[in-house]
Amino acid sequence: MRILLVEDDDALRADLERELEAAGFAVDATASGIDAQHLGAEEPYDAAILDLGLPDRPGLEILRDWRAQENGLPVIILTARDAWYERVDGLEAGADDYVGKPFHTEELIARLNALIRRRHGVPQPQIQVAGYTLDEARQVLRGEDQVIELTGTEFKLLRYMAMHPGEVLSKTQLTEHVYEYDADKDSNVIEVYINRLRHKLGRDLIRTRRGQGYVFQPVD
Ligand code: CA
């Protein structure tokens, strides 16, 4: 899952970027509302975290602009803790959720995961894959009496694919949701990670559609 993080407080942005990356998200972070508006319109993010108080372009204007363009990007706004009217304005402008400052990053990440699951119609609090539960906090797969370790990229890839069962996913699409904007994106590397996941979870989990991409087939 790839996230757009918009926050002009440098220390907070750096902390959040680090913690979100540690939680298995690819993160594009910016302090600029103007850049954020452009990025959110052009890049295929899975969600955005948007501070409302930005110096160059208010967060509310960015949000209203995205929605006016029929951009359904899931958005969590960051508001002042005591400013209930900011939350109302934000929700009315099209925000999906909010977190009041100061907050614990755990809450923001829990809300982010819940929002992404909801957006993909996943009713369970945890994603099930081939008889295992995907533990998003520890980035492992848990079975009855077995834990399968995953590398950071394997986790990101598996989580994205598990949210899109039965869909044909191109290498480009997978690359765009697993790597950051400035990452060295070689879509052929995805093939290597797909094969590692097959090795860990069985060949049938991910089918190849020649010339098109991959289809994630949940095993029941
Ligand atoms: Ca701010």
Residues whose N, C-alpha, C, O or C-beta is under 5 A from the ligand:
A	BS01	CA	D8 D9 D51 G53 L54
